Amino acid sequence: MTAPTSEPAVTAGERPRTPVAHRLRPRRNSFLQPRRSPLLSVLMTLVLIYCLVPLAWLLIAATKTQPEILSSFGLWFSGDFVLGDNVVQTLTYDGGVFVRWLVNTLVYVVVGAGGATLLATLAGYGLAHFDFPGKRVVFAVVLGAIAIPGTALAVPTFLMFSAIGLTNGPWAVILPSLVSPFGLYLIWTYATSAVPSELIEAARVDGAGEVRIFVTIVLRLLAPGFVTVLLFNVVETWNNYFLPLIMLSDPRWFPLTVGLNQWSTQANQPGGQPIYHLIVTGSVLTVVPIVLIFLVMQRYWQSGLTAGSVKA
């Protein structure tokens, strides 16, 4: 007698079956395998060095005295570690004007960037889930505004604000910062897929008003996109330079970017006071808050960028 086989017999005209062990064995997909590119790795390394070297120089220079900054090697420590003294001198120089500039920048960011994000959220949600006459025209205007750089609008904005007497004050910086066409576009794109129309209709059927729907339902669903737009607006307002430069002439209302540039101009003038160590330390104090904001909110930012990109 012959021993029974585990494989079924193959009849005439039937294709032989693949054993179960072979069918369950995972196949390697060349498209899913990570690919390594030496050229791309070299390029990314160069970009990383390009970004980190100036920051490293700035941090190291902030620990040096004025003569050491001008005479020593920039990418290494030398002499005494005077970071604490430099910070104190920066905060107290010229009657503490740096602190005033820091407060001005925080006000511009909170009111300007925060208001721009809220307005972009309201407008983006409205464009995504409401129909009204001229909707296509509004959307076309928003797309056109994205293509126009802010520096191109700075001079016309200054002429308009000068005609109505709004220059040389905080509103000259805050009001233009409230407009964020790119943030509106991002919120519109995100709200189209992240906020179901059925959920809004169900809330209306239950008797909820539009304000209540927006506050209790829509804002929660738009939280990742809201944080993403907020980060973009915060960085743009924090680094804003050209608009405050032409709008403000009173140093009391300068943001940090314009104030540090004024210090640099004073130091480079013939007979000017050498305050390069204060400029470097002030630059470090200017960078630290925005870095901390990114570190705290990066997980919301990453989820905001990817959410809604794949539709189930």
C-alpha positions in Angstrom: 0.0 0.0 0.0 1.1 3.5 -0.7 1.0 6.1 2.0 -1.7 8.8 1.6 -0.5 12.1 0.4 -1.5 15.5 1.9 -1.9 17.2 -1.5 -5.1 16.6 -3.4 -4.9 14.9 -6.8 -4.8 17.0 -9.9 -7.4 16.1 -12.4 -7.1 16.6 -16.1 -7.4 20.2 -17.2 -7.0 21.6 -13.7 -4.0 23.8 -12.8 -1.9 22.5 -9.9 -2.5 24.3 -6.7 0.2 26.1 -4.8 0.9 24.7 -1.4 -0.6 26.6 1.6 2.8 27.4 3.0 3.8 29.0 -0.2 0.5 30.9 -0.5 0.9 32.4 3.0 4.5 33.4 2.5 4.7 37.2 2.2 5.9 38.5 -1.1 8.4 41.2 -1.3 7.1 44.3 -3.1 9.8 46.3 -4.6 7.6 49.4 -4.6 7.1 49.2 -0.8 10.8 48.6 0.1 12.6 51.7 1.3 15.1 53.0 -1.2 18.4 54.6 -0.3 19.9 57.3 -2.4 23.5 58.3 -1.5 23.1 61.5 -3.5 19.9 62.5 -1.7 21.6 61.7 1.6 24.5 64.0 0.8 22.2 66.8 -0.3 20.1 66.5 2.9 23.2 66.5 5.0 24.4 69.7 3.3 21.0 71.3 3.8 21.1 70.3 7.5 24.6 71.8 7.9 23.5 75.0 6.1 20.6 75.4 8.6 22.4 74.4 11.8 25.8 76.1 11.4 24.4 79.7 11.7 22.3 78.7 14.7 25.3 77.1 16.3 27.4 80.2 15.7 24.7 82.4 17.2 24.4 80.2 20.4 28.2 80.1 20.8 28.7 83.8 20.2 26.0 84.7 22.8 28.4 83.3 25.4 31.3 85.6 24.5 32.2 89.2 25.3 32.3 91.9 22.7 36.1 91.6 21.9 35.9 87.8 21.8 33.1 87.9 19.2 35.3 90.0 16.9 38.6 88.2 17.5 37.9 84.5 18.3 36.9 81.6 16.1 33.1 81.7 15.8 32.3 78.0 16.0 34.0 77.4 19.4 33.9 78.7 22.9 36.7 81.0 24.2 37.4 82.9 27.3 34.7 83.3 30.0 31.2 82.0 29.7 29.2 85.3 29.9 25.8 84.3 28.6 24.0 85.4 31.8 25.7 88.8 31.7 24.9 89.3 28.1 21.2 88.5 28.7 21.0 90.9 31.6 22.7 93.7 29.5 20.4 93.0 26.6 17.3 93.3 28.7 18.4 96.4 30.5 20.2 98.3 27.7 18.7 101.7 26.7 16.1 101.6 29.5 15.0 98.1 28.7 13.8 98.8 25.2 14.4 95.2 24.2 11.7 94.1 26.7 9.4 96.7 25.1 10.1 95.3 21.6 9.4 91.7 22.9 6.1 92.8 24.4 5.1 94.5 21.1 6.0 91.4 19.2 3.9 89.2 21.5 0.9 91.6 21.1 1.3 91.5 17.3 1.4 87.8 17.4 -1.5 87.2 19.8 -3.8 89.8 18.2 -2.7 89.6 14.6 -1.9 85.9 14.1 -4.6 84.8 16.5 -7.2 87.0 14.8 -6.0 85.9 11.3 -6.4 82.3 12.3 -9.9 82.8 13.7 -11.0 84.7 10.6 -9.5 82.2 8.3 -11.3 79.4 10.1 -14.6 81.2 9.9 -14.2 82.0 6.3 -12.8 78.6 5.3 -15.7 76.8 7.0 -18.2 79.1 5.4 -16.7 78.5 1.9 -16.7 74.7 2.5 -20.3 74.2 3.8 -22.4 77.2 2.7 -23.7 78.3 -0.7 -24.1 82.0 -1.4 -24.0 84.2 -4.5 -20.6 85.0 -5.6 -18.9 82.0 -3.9 -16.8 81.2 -7.0 -15.7 84.8 -7.3 -14.6 84.9 -3.6 -12.7 81.7 -4.0 -11.0 83.0 -7.1 -10.0 86.2 -5.3 -8.6 84.1 -2.4 -6.5 82.0 -4.8 -5.3 85.2 -6.5 -4.3 86.8 -3.2 -2.2 83.7 -2.4 -0.1 84.4 -5.5 0.6 88.0 -4.5 3.6 88.4 -2.1 3.0 90.4 1.0 6.0 92.7 0.3 4.2 93.8 -2.9 1.3 95.1 -0.9 3.3 96.8 1.8 3.7 100.1 0.1 0.1 100.4 -1.1 -1.0 99.5 2.4 1.2 102.2 3.8 -0.2 104.8 1.5 -3.8 103.8 2.4 -3.1 103.8 6.1 -1.3 107.1 5.9 -4.3 108.7 4.2 -6.5 107.7 7.2 -3.9 108.4 9.9 -3.2 104.8 11.1 0.5 104.7 10.6 3.1 104.8 13.4 0.9 102.8 15.7 0.2 99.1 16.6 -2.9 98.9 14.4 -0.7 99.6 11.4 0.9 96.2 11.9 -2.1 94.3 13.4 -4.7 95.1 10.8 -2.8 93.9 7.7 -1.8 90.8 9.7 -5.4 89.8 10.2 -5.7 88.8 6.5 -4.4 85.3 5.7 -5.4 84.1 2.3 -3.2 81.0 2.5 -4.6 80.1 5.9 -8.1 80.5 4.6 -7.3 78.2 1.7 -5.9 75.5 4.1 -8.9 75.7 6.4 -11.3 75.4 3.4 -9.4 72.4 2.1 -9.4 70.7 5.5 -13.0 71.6 6.4 -14.3 70.0 3.1 -13.2 66.5 4.3 -13.0 66.9 8.0 -16.4 68.3 8.8 -19.2 66.0 7.5 -22.3 67.8 6.1 -24.5 65.1 7.6 -23.3 66.0 11.1 -24.1 69.7 10.6 -27.5 68.9 9.3 -28.2 66.6 12.2 -27.3 69.4 14.6 -29.6 71.8 12.8 -32.4 69.3 13.0 -31.8 69.0 16.8 -32.3 72.8 17.0 -28.7 74.0 17.4 -27.9 77.4 16.0 -25.0 78.1 13.6 -22.9 79.7 16.3 -23.4 76.8 18.6 -22.6 74.3 15.8 -19.4 76.1 15.0 -18.2 76.4 18.6 -19.1 73.0 19.9 -18.7 70.8 16.8 -16.8 72.4 14.0 -13.9 73.9 16.0 -13.2 70.4 17.6 -13.2 68.8 14.2 -11.0 71.6 12.7 -8.5 71.6 15.7 -5.5 70.1 13.8 -6.0 72.4 10.8 -6.6 75.3 13.1 -3.3 74.7 14.9 -1.5 74.3 11.6 -2.7 77.6 10.3 -2.0 79.2 13.7 1.6 78.1 13.6 2.1 79.4 10.0 0.6 82.8 11.0 2.6 83.0 14.3 5.9 82.4 12.4 4.9 84.9 9.7 4.0 87.6 12.2 6.9 86.9 14.5 9.4 87.3 11.6 7.5 90.2 9.9 10.1 92.8 9.1 9.2 94.9 6.0 5.7 95.9 7.0 6.7 97.3 10.4 9.7 98.9 8.9 7.7 101.1 6.6 4.7 101.5 8.9 6.5 102.5 12.2 8.9 105.3 12.9 8.5 105.4 16.7 10.9 102.9 18.4 8.4 102.3 21.1 6.2 100.3 18.7 9.0 98.3 17.0 8.9 94.5 17.0 12.0 92.6 17.7 13.0 92.3 14.0 13.0 96.0 13.4 14.5 96.8 16.8 17.5 94.5 16.4 18.1 95.9 12.9 18.1 99.4 14.5 20.8 98.3 17.0 22.8 96.8 14.1 22.6 100.1 12.2 23.7 102.1 15.2 26.7 99.7 15.8 27.9 100.0 12.2 27.7 103.7 12.0 31.0 105.7 12.4 31.5 106.4 16.0 28.7 104.1 17.0 28.7 102.1 20.2 29.9 98.6 19.7 27.0 96.4 21.0 27.5 93.3 18.8 27.3 91.1 21.9 23.8 92.6 22.6 22.7 92.1 19.0 23.8 88.4 19.1 22.2 87.8 22.4 19.0 89.6 21.4 18.9 87.4 18.3 19.1 84.3 20.5 16.3 85.6 22.7 14.2 86.2 19.6 14.7 82.7 18.2 14.0 80.8 21.5 10.3 81.5 21.8 9.4 80.4 18.3 11.5 77.2 18.7 9.6 76.4 21.9 6.3 77.0 20.2 7.2 74.5 17.5 8.5 71.9 20.0 5.3 72.1 22.0 2.8 72.1 19.1 4.6 70.0 16.5 2.4 67.0 17.0 -0.7 69.0 16.3 1.1 70.6 13.3 2.0 67.2 11.8 -1.5 65.8 12.3 -2.9 68.9 10.7 -0.8 68.5 7.6 -1.7 64.9 7.1 -5.3 64.7 8.3 -7.7 64.8 5.4 -5.1 63.9 2.8 -6.4 60.4 2.5 -10.2 60.0 2.3 -11.6 56.7 3.5 
